[in-house]
């Protein structure tokens, strides 16, 4: 009985923490979140589906009266205070709702401009920043003038302005607009977009742009901004790289561990992710359906894995680069010094009266020095050649031969002592041309030999 009760409790717990509503993909063309009423508004075709986020159920479906040739796919939602407006993605048109009808609320004639721009609301005004149009990118900050009903460019003060971009990430923070990244088209090559990692901040009161630095977030172009609301935290999401929370003012980022739930989040269709109260709301694709999912924050956000900086200022980056170069040079110099020392340790120094290797020394007799010197200059010596170096006419040939062998044996002992190792440094072998002749050579390939005066 206890086990059965525990299983029921676990199932109930999972149901409470994660909920889903199934839709066809064609049922979703535009989504907006009414935070005041706790409703998710989903538009498709000529209808509106309203979802109550508290109970997470469809509340109502409403037929809408739309302008001729209007389609929701071509618009983005933006809230002006408590009024929902739809802004054209590829132009300047703005629509507002009057009961179940859409009516034009602007007088703009702008077309094919500021596509993929940042769209946001501040105080009682709607703004756009950046975007793409006519084979170029823009860095214009525009607003919908409430009197003229047209889009106008805000003139800025100061000498610094961001590079023109589209598809950048933006955040609002009191009197500031923060811009992260974006794709830039240069005048030299308008067919190749280059991603920018720069971070800029705009002061609405001073009308001044300020460059903060270069973002440290890797593959930032793969992240999307989570809609956390005007008072929410700044969060970025990537199905492969997990969740990042950003504190722009303190230049901090918090990274969180991966979650199996993330792989199901639909990002290819560019659908929104919302953070509402203590839950995350997102879409995931399953076969030909879309599943609207609601997951509690404690289930969606995993353990924090680390903190970092959002950006590094260019001056700091330059200092860092210079420091890195100097550090690299220092490493190379140290490596060369160590290599030189290493080479010195592997060098056998042969003096007239001694041999020296790695602080070990052995004294040489004049005859030993003569034989060793000759072996260094001539890599291979016949037995008779060595014998001629130390030959004493007053002694018999056999006695001279014995002295030669004794000197070579003595040299081998001394060389083995200073160099180390078990083999004989001076080795002999039969001549390949005449087997009766023995050839002597110095066999210490691991050691460099140098004659010293």
Secondary structure, 3 states (H helix, E strand, C coil): CHHHHHHHHHHHHHHHHEEEEEEEHHHCCEEEEECCCCEEEEEECCEEEEEECCCCEEEEEEECECCCCCCHHHEEEEEECCEEEEEECCECCEEEEECCEEEECCCCCCECCCECCEEEEECCEEEEECCEECCEEECCEEEECCCCCCEEECCCECCCCCCCEECCEEEEECCEEEEECCEECCCCCCCCCEECCEEEEEECCCCEEEEEEEECCCCHHHCEECECCCCCCEEEEECCCEEEEEECCCCEEEEECCCHHHHHCCCCCCCCCEEECCEEEEEEEECCEEEEEEEEHHHHCCCEEEEECCEECHHHHHHHHHHHHHHHHHHHHHHHHHHHHHHHHCEEEECCCEEEECCEEEECCHHHHHHHHHHHHCCEEEHHHHHHHHCCCCCCHHHHHHHHHHHHHHHHHHHHHHHCCCCCCEEEEECCCCCCCEEEEECCCCCEEEECC
